[in-house]
Amino acid sequence: MTNLPDDVEDALESFMAQEGLSREEALGRILRDWFSRRSAADPGDAAAADSKGAPDRPNPDFVQYPGYFKGDGSL
C-alpha cells in the first residue's frame, strides 16, 4: 500500500465513499483520468514549447511584446 499525505488520503477516502469504489478502483480511475487529460494536452504543449525558442533567445512570434525585438532578435 502507498502511504499518502493525510489530506490526500482523506480526499481519496471521500472519493471512494462517494463512488462506492475500492482503494485500487478509485486510484485507477483517478490516474486514468489524469493521464487521459495530460496526454490530450501534451502534443500541443510540446509543439508550442518547441516553437517558443530557447529561454535566452525567445521567438519574437511567441512573446507578449514582439515590438521589442529589433535587428538581431534580442531585447
NUVO-199091 format. One record per atom (N, C-alpha, C, O): atom name; residue number from 1; x, y, z. Coordinates in pm, whole numbers, always signed. Example, Ala and Ser with C-alpha at 12.3 -4.5 7.8 and 13.67 -1.06 7.14 Angstrom:
% NUVO-199091
  atom    n    east   north      up
     N    1   +1319    -569    +780
    CA    1   +1230    -450    +780
     C    1   +1320    -330    +780
     O    1   +1424    -332    +846
     N    2   +1285    -225    +708
    CA    2   +1367    -106    +714
     C    2   +1290      +3    +787
     O    2   +1341    +114    +804
This chain:
% NUVO-199091
  atom    n    east   north      up
     N    1     +84    -117      +0
    CA    1      +0      +0      +0
     C    1     +88    +124      +0
     O    1    +194    +127     +64
     N    2     +43    +226     -73
    CA    2    +115    +351     -82
     C    2     +75    +442     +33
     O    2     -43    +459     +62
     N    3    +174    +501     +98
    CA    3    +147    +599    +203
     C    3    +130    +736    +140
     O    3    +218    +782     +67
     N    4     +18    +800    +165
    CA    4     -12    +931    +110
     C    4     -23   +1032    +223
     O    4     -51    +996    +337
     N    5      +0   +1162    +191
    CA    5     -20   +1265    +292
     C    5    -165   +1259    +344
     O    5    -256   +1218    +271
     N    6    -185   +1300    +467
    CA    6    -317   +1291    +530
     C    6    -428   +1357    +450
     O    6    -537   +1302    +438
     N    7    -401   +1477    +393
    CA    7    -506   +1546    +318
     C    7    -543   +1470    +191
     O    7    -660   +1468    +152
     N    8    -445   +1408    +126
    CA    8    -472   +1329      +5
     C    8    -546   +1202     +42
     O    8    -639   +1160     -27
     N    9    -504   +1141    +151
    CA    9    -571   +1019    +199
     C    9    -717   +1048    +233
     O    9    -805    +969    +200
     N   10    -743   +1161    +299
    CA   10    -881   +1199    +332
     C   10    -964   +1220    +206
     O   10   -1079   +1175    +198
     N   11    -907   +1289    +107
    CA   11    -979   +1313     -19
     C   11   -1005   +1182     -92
     O   11   -1112   +1163    -149
     N   12    -908   +1092     -90
    CA   12    -924    +962    -155
     C   12   -1035    +882     -87
     O   12   -1120    +824    -155
     N   13   -1035    +880     +45
    CA   13   -1139    +808    +118
     C   13   -1277    +866     +91
     O   13   -1375    +792     +78
     N   14   -1287    +997     +81
    CA   14   -1414   +1062     +50
     C   14   -1459   +1023     -91
     O   14   -1577    +992    -111
     N   15   -1368   +1024    -187
    CA   15   -1400    +984    -324
     C   15   -1444    +838    -330
     O   15   -1540    +805    -400
     N   16   -1374    +752    -256
    CA   16   -1410    +610    -252
     C   16   -1553    +592    -199
     O   16   -1630    +513    -254
     N   17   -1587    +665     -93
    CA   17   -1720    +653     -33
     C   17   -1828    +706    -128
     O   17   -1934    +644    -144
     N   18   -1802    +818    -191
    CA   18   -1899    +878    -283
     C   18   -1925    +788    -403
     O   18   -2039    +775    -447
     N   19   -1821    +727    -456
    CA   19   -1833    +648    -578
     C   19   -1854    +499    -551
     O   19   -1881    +422    -644
     N   20   -1842    +457    -426
    CA   20   -1857    +316    -392
     C   20   -1747    +230    -451
     O   20   -1774    +120    -502
     N   21   -1625    +279    -445
    CA   21   -1511    +210    -506
     C   21   -1414    +160    -400
     O   21   -1407    +213    -290
     N   22   -1339     +56    -436
    CA   22   -1228     +12    -351
     C   22   -1113    +111    -372
     O   22   -1117    +195    -462
     N   23   -1013    +101    -287
    CA   23    -896    +187    -300
     C   23    -832    +172    -437
     O   23    -798    +271    -501
     N   24    -814     +48    -482
    CA   24    -750     +22    -610
     C   24    -833     +78    -725
     O   24    -778    +137    -819
     N   25    -965     +60    -718
    CA   25   -1053    +113    -823
     C   25   -1050    +266    -826
     O   25   -1045    +326    -934
     N   26   -1052    +327    -709
    CA   26   -1050    +473    -700
     C   26    -918    +529    -755
     O   26    -919    +623    -835
     N   27    -807    +471    -713
    CA   27    -678    +518    -763
     C   27    -668    +496    -913
     O   27    -616    +581    -984
     N   28    -716    +382    -962
    CA   28    -714    +355   -1105
     C   28    -794    +458   -1183
     O   28    -749    +508   -1286
     N   29    -914    +490   -1132
    CA   29    -999    +589   -1201
     C   29    -932    +725   -1200
     O   29    -930    +794   -1302
     N   30    -880    +766   -1086
    CA   30    -814    +897   -1075
     C   30    -695    +905   -1169
     O   30    -679   +1003   -1242
     N   31    -612    +802   -1168
    CA   31    -493    +804   -1253
     C   31    -528    +799   -1402
     O   31    -467    +869   -1483
     N   32    -626    +715   -1439
    CA   32    -667    +710   -1579
     C   32    -717    +846   -1626
     O   32    -684    +891   -1735
     N   33    -798    +912   -1543
    CA   33    -848   +1044   -1577
     C   33    -734   +1144   -1592
     O   33    -730   +1221   -1687
     N   34    -641   +1142   -1497
    CA   34    -527   +1235   -1501
     C   34    -442   +1210   -1625
     O   34    -405   +1304   -1695
     N   35    -411   +1082   -1653
    CA   35    -329   +1051   -1769
     C   35    -400   +1087   -1899
     O   35    -336   +1137   -1991
     N   36    -530   +1062   -1908
    CA   36    -601   +1095   -2032
     C   36    -604   +1245   -2054
     O   36    -588   +1291   -2167
     N   37    -624   +1323   -1949
    CA   37    -621   +1469   -1962
     C   37    -482   +1517   -2000
     O   37    -468   +1607   -2083
     N   38    -381   +1460   -1939
    CA   38    -244   +1501   -1967
     C   38    -202   +1465   -2109
     O   38    -139   +1546   -2177
     N   39    -235   +1346   -2154
    CA   39    -195   +1305   -2288
     C   39    -268   +1386   -2393
     O   39    -214   +1410   -2501
     N   40    -389   +1430   -2364
    CA   40    -463   +1513   -2459
     C   40    -399   +1652   -2469
     O   40    -406   +1716   -2574
     N   41    -338   +1698   -2361
    CA   41    -277   +1831   -2361
     C   41    -133   +1829   -2408
     O   41     -85   +1929   -2462
     N   42     -62   +1720   -2391
    CA   42     +81   +1715   -2422
     C   42    +119   +1745   -2566
     O   42    +211   +1825   -2587
     N   43     +55   +1688   -2668
    CA   43    +102   +1714   -2804
     C   43    +108   +1863   -2838
     O   43    +207   +1909   -2894
     N   44      +5   +1937   -2804
    CA   44      +6   +2081   -2830
     C   44    +108   +2154   -2745
     O   44    +174   +2246   -2793
     N   45    +121   +2113   -2620
    CA   45    +217   +2178   -2532
     C   45    +359   +2158   -2581
     O   45    +438   +2252   -2579
     N   46    +391   +2038   -2625
    CA   46    +526   +2009   -2673
     C   46    +556   +2091   -2798
     O   46    +664   +2147   -2811
     N   47    +461   +2099   -2890
    CA   47    +481   +2176   -3013
     C   47    +495   +2324   -2982
     O   47    +579   +2393   -3040
     N   48    +413   +2373   -2889
    CA   48    +421   +2514   -2851
     C   48    +553   +2545   -2784
     O   48    +613   +2650   -2811
     N   49    +600   +2457   -2698
    CA   49    +727   +2479   -2630
     C   49    +842   +2483   -2730
     O   49    +933   +2565   -2716
     N   50    +840   +2395   -2830
    CA   50    +946   +2392   -2930
     C   50    +946   +2520   -3013
     O   50   +1053   +2570   -3049
     N   51    +830   +2574   -3043
    CA   51    +820   +2691   -3129
     C   51    +855   +2821   -3057
     O   51    +881   +2922   -3122
     N   52    +855   +2820   -2924
    CA   52    +881   +2943   -2848
     C   52   +1029   +2978   -2844
     O   52   +1064   +3091   -2811
     N   53   +1115   +2884   -2875
    CA   53   +1258   +2911   -2873
     C   53   +1318   +2887   -2735
     O   53   +1247   +2856   -2639
     N   54   +1448   +2902   -2729
    CA   54   +1520   +2883   -2603
     C   54   +1488   +2999   -2509
     O   54   +1459   +3109   -2555
     N   55   +1493   +2975   -2377
    CA   55   +1460   +3083   -2282
     C   55   +1546   +3207   -2300
     O   55   +1497   +3318   -2278
     N   56   +1672   +3192   -2338
    CA   56   +1759   +3309   -2353
     C   56   +1745   +3374   -2492
     O   56   +1796   +3484   -2512
     N   57   +1679   +3308   -2585
    CA   57   +1655   +3364   -2718
     C   57   +1514   +3329   -2763
     O   57   +1497   +3245   -2851
     N   58   +1411   +3392   -2703
    CA   58   +1273   +3360   -2738
     C   58   +1240   +3397   -2882
     O   58   +1300   +3487   -2940
     N   59   +1145   +3326   -2937
    CA   59   +1098   +3352   -3071
     C   59   +1008   +3476   -3067
     O   59    +911   +3476   -2992
     N   60   +1038   +3582   -3144
    CA   60    +957   +3704   -3139
     C   60    +810   +3683   -3173
     O   60    +726   +3763   -3133
     N   61    +777   +3575   -3245
    CA   61    +638   +3548   -3279
     C   61    +559   +3498   -3159
     O   61    +436   +3496   -3165
     N   62    +625   +3457   -3051
    CA   62    +557   +3397   -2936
     C   62    +586   +3470   -2807
     O   62    +591   +3408   -2701
     N   63    +606   +3600   -2812
    CA   63    +627   +3679   -2691
     C   63    +515   +3781   -2678
     O   63    +444   +3809   -2774
     N   64    +498   +3836   -2559
    CA   64    +389   +3927   -2535
     C   64    +405   +4058   -2612
     O   64    +307   +4113   -2663
     N   65    +529   +4108   -2621
    CA   65    +553   +4236   -2688
     C   65    +656   +4217   -2799
     O   65    +773   +4249   -2780
     N   66    +615   +4165   -2916
    CA   66    +711   +4138   -3022
     C   66    +777   +4265   -3075
     O   66    +883   +4257   -3136
     N   67    +717   +4382   -3052
    CA   67    +777   +4507   -3098
     C   67    +910   +4537   -3032
     O   67    +988   +4616   -3085
     N   68    +938   +4476   -2918
    CA   68   +1066   +4499   -2851
     C   68   +1181   +4431   -2922
     O   68   +1297   +4468   -2901
     N   69   +1151   +4334   -3006
    CA   69   +1257   +4264   -3078
     C   69   +1293   +4343   -3203
     O   69   +1207   +4371   -3286
     N   70   +1417   +4378   -3215
    CA   70   +1463   +4454   -3330
     C   70   +1599   +4399   -3374
     O   70   +1677   +4349   -3292
     N   71   +1626   +4407   -3500
    CA   71   +1757   +4367   -3552
     C   71   +1787   +4221   -3534
     O   71   +1730   +4137   -3604
     N   72   +1876   +4189   -3440
    CA   72   +1923   +4051   -3423
     C   72   +1828   +3965   -3341
     O   72   +1861   +3850   -3311
     N   73   +1713   +4016   -3305
    CA   73   +1615   +3937   -3231
     C   73   +1635   +3939   -3081
     O   73   +1585   +3850   -3011
     N   74   +1707   +4038   -3029
    CA   74   +1726   +4048   -2884
     C   74   +1655   +4172   -2833
     O   74   +1619   +4261   -2910
     N   75   +1636   +4177   -2704
    CA   75   +1569   +4293   -2645
     C   75   +1658   +4414   -2646
     O   75   +1617   +4521   -2600
